[in-house]
């Protein structure tokens, strides 16, 4: 899959999940918290993908 499309999908899903998590734990949706959590989630997705590909024989 094209890396740009993969980034776009991960970013959209990251924002959606960040909104849900922020709403669950804070009770209100703030753009700062959602943006920060979305960046962390997308970064973790790329880190885990790198880790998974690195350990393949």
Secondary structure, DSSP 8 states (H G I E B T S, - for coil): --HHHHHHHHHHHHHHHHHHHHHHHHSS--HHHHHHHHHHHHHHHHHHHHHHHHT--
